[in-house]
Amino acid sequence: MATLRHIRRRIASVRSTQQITKAMKMVAAAKLRKAQNRLESTRPYAGEMAEVIGHLAAQLKRKKHPLIEQRRKQDQICFVLITADKGLCGSFNTNIIRRLDGEWEACTAPEKYLVTVGRKGYDFFRRRRFTIINHYMDVFKELEFKHAQTIASELIRLYTAKKADRILVVHSHFKSAAQHEVVVEQFLPIQPVIRDRERFPVGFIFEPNPMKILDEICPRHLDVQMWRMLLENNTSEFAARMTAMETATENAGDMIKELVLFYNKARQAAITKELNEIVGGAEALKG
């Protein structure tokens, strides 16, 4: 049976942990607001650029742009996994890893490759059967647009060199502070977004021709899309960490209540035992 001193130490230890988790929750909440603002300002731009590319691609009747044209053979598939660099965010990283594992098993391509963004995904897959051709760690330490440009440029190089016929990105999509889901998006080839004709009711004359414009705008579009995916994942990570730390704080509170109750019962039992010993000693002296 635990002594009263041991129980007091346990209570103090859990209270210290509770203070830490509460502070981490507040830090995650502050970072979440900042990340959410960045994401909300990026989403409209990324969506409008996708529509512009779709409108330009519709003007090319014969030859398609190499970053847009769908290849007949799908022999080489490259998966890009975006996870966090840190833990303490519940099942956030586990859900993304599990989704990639399912997509990998379902893919029937002869050659499959993996590019990891984030330390957790790389640490999980580096000792397994997956072929990792590149990895990026500590990206989310200070997330900047140049990180998205570096990753997008490498993926474009793989695709144009025909080392990958299709590139899929597995990441977390942010919906709200309490809800985010793991999604799989096609990065390359670009899938043009075709809207209704009401959006573009009249024709346009492009100078220079649409192909040259696409040569300039497609790489920028891919940079922006990668930036949006990184922001989606980063915002979801902060939301998951905030929720996990809130749950941990509540659990610590429940544990403290149980320990205090157990401490009071043990203390009461110890006092009762001492009283019984005193009464027994007094009775023995009388006898």
N, C-alpha and C positions, 0 to 999 in steps of 0.2 A: 504493500500500500504506500502511495506517495506521501511524503511528509508535507507539513504545512509550508515549510520553506521552499520546497520544490514546486508546490502549487503556486505560491506567490511569484516565483521566478517565471513560471509558465505564463501567468497573467501579464506580467511586465513585458515579456518577450512578444506575446501576441499583440499587446497594445502598441508596442514599437513598430511591429509589422503593419498594423492598421494605419498608423500615421504615415508610413511610407507609401502604402497603396493609395491612400487618400490624396497624398501629394502627387503621385504619378497620374491619378485620374484628373486632377486639376491641370497638370501640364499637358496631358493628352487632349483635354477639352480646348485649351488655348491653341494648341497646334492644329486641332481639327478645324476651328473657325478660320484660321489663316489659310489652311490647305483648301477648304471648301470655297473660299472666295476666289482663290486662284483657279480652281476647277470650273466654277461657274462662269468666269470670264473667258475661259478657253473653249468651252463646249460650243458656243454659237459660232465662233470663228472657224473651228474645225468642221462644223456642219455645213456652213456656207461654202467653204473651200471644196468640200466633197461635191456639192451641187454644181459648182462652177466646172469642176473636172468632168462631171457627168454631161454637162451641156457641151463642153468642148469635144468630148469623146463621141458624142452623137453626130458631130460634123464630119468625122472621119468615116467615110462610107467604105473605102477599100482597105487601105492599110491602117492598122491599129498601132498605137504606141506600144513599145516593148514592155513597159511597166504595167500596161493595162491588158494586153492580149493574154487570153487564157491558153495555156499550153495543153496540147492533146495528151501527151504522156505525163503522168504524175508519178514518176519513179523515185523522185527525191523530195521528201517532205521535211521541212525544218520547223521545229516547234520552239517558240520563245516563251520561257516561263518567267513571270514576274512575281517575286515574293518579297518579303521584308528582309531587312538586315538583322533585325532583332526579334526576340520572342516577347513573352508576357502579353500576348494579344489573343488569348483564347485559342480557338481552332482556326484562326485566320489562315495561317500558312498551311496547315494540314488539309484544309478544304481545297486550296489551289493545287497542292501536290497531288491529292487524290484525283482531281479532275484531269490533270495532265496524264496521270497513270492510265486512266480510263481511255482518254483520247489516243494515247500511244498504243494501247492494246487493240483498239478498234481500227487503227490505221493499217492498211494492207500493202502500203508501198514497200518495195524491196529495200530502200535505203531511207533511214530516218535519223535525223540529227537533232540536237538540243542545244539551245543557247539560253543560259540562265542569267537573270538579272536579280540580284539580291543574294545575300549570304546563305539564307536558310534553304533555298532551293538547291544551290550548288552543293552545300554540305550533305544534303539528303541523297542526291543522285550521283555524286562522283564515285561512290563505291559500288554502284549497281550496274545493270546491264546497258545503261543508256550511253550513247556516244555524244559527249559534250565537246563541241567544237570551239566554243568561246564562253566566257563568263565575265560578268561585271558585278563587282562587289563595292559596298560603301557608296552606292549611288544616292541612296536616300539620306545620307548624312547631311548633305547640303544640296538638295535637288535643284538643278538649274537646267535651262533649255539646252545648254551645250552637251549635257549627258544624253538627251534624246537625239541630238544631231549625230553624236558619235555612234550610238546604237543603230540608228536608221541608216547611216552611211554604210556600216558594215553589212547590214542585211541587204541593202541594194547591191552591194558588191557581190555577195553570194548569189543573188538572183540573176544579175546580168552576166555573171561568169558561168551560169547554168549549173551551179553546184546545188541549187534548190529549185524545184519546179513550183513549189507553193510554200508560203511561210504563214504559219498560224501563231497567234499570240494568245496565251492563256493568262488571264489576269482577273482581278476583282473589280467589279463595276459598282460604283457608289450610288446608292439611291437615297438613303437618309442616314442619320446617326445611328438608327437602330436596324437598318436593313442594307445589306450589300450582297451581291451574288457573284459567283465565279462564271465568267463568260469566255468564249473562244471566238476571236475575231481574225478574219483573214487580212493579213498585212500586205502581202504581195501574191499574185498580181492585184492591182487596185480594182476594186469593184465600184464602178461609177454609180452615183446616185441619180436616178432619172426621176424627175418630178413631173407634175402635170404641166400641160402646155400653158395653163393660165399663168404660171410663174414666169415663163418666157413667151409672151403672146406674139412677139415679132421676131424675125430673124436678125442676126448680127453679122457684120462684116469684120473679120479678124485681120489685123495687121500686126505682125506678120501672120503666116498661116497657122491654123490650130496646132499642127504638129510641133512647130517651134515653140509655141506658147506652152504646150504640154511638157516639152523638154525642160523648161524653166520651172513650171509650177508643180510638176509631179514630185520631184525631190523635196520641195518645200512642204507639200501636202503630207508626205510621209514623215517628215520631221515633226510636223504639228500633230499628226495622229499618234506618233510614239510619245510625244510630250503629254498628250491627253491621257493615254493609257497609264503612263507613269503617275500622273496626278490622280487618276481614278484609284489606282492601287494604293498610293500613299495616303489619300484621304480615307479610304476604307480601313487601312491599317490603324490610323489614329482613332477612328470610330470603334474598331474592335478592341483596341487597348483601353479606351475609356470605359467601355462596357465591362471588360474583364476586370479592370481595377475597381470598378464600382461593386461588382459581384464579390470580389475578394475582400473589400472593405466591409460589406454586409456580413460575409461569412466570418470574418474576424470578430465582428461585434457579437454574433451568435455564439462563437466559441468562448469569448470572454464571459458572457452570461452563464454558460454552462460551467466554466471553471470557477466563477465566483460562487455559484450555487454549490458546487462540489467542495469548495474551500470552506464555506459556511457549515456544511454538514460535517466535514472532517473536524473542524474546530469545535463544533458542538459536541461531537463524539469524544474528542479529547478532554473537553471540560467535564463532561459527564463521567468519564473514566476517572479523572482526578478526584472528583467529588466522591465517587464510590470508594476510592482508595482511602480518602480521608475519613469517611464514615466508618469504613471497615476497621481502620486503625483505632479510631476512638472506641468502637465497640470491643475491640480486643483488649484495650487498656482497662476498660470497665470490668471485663471478665477476669 
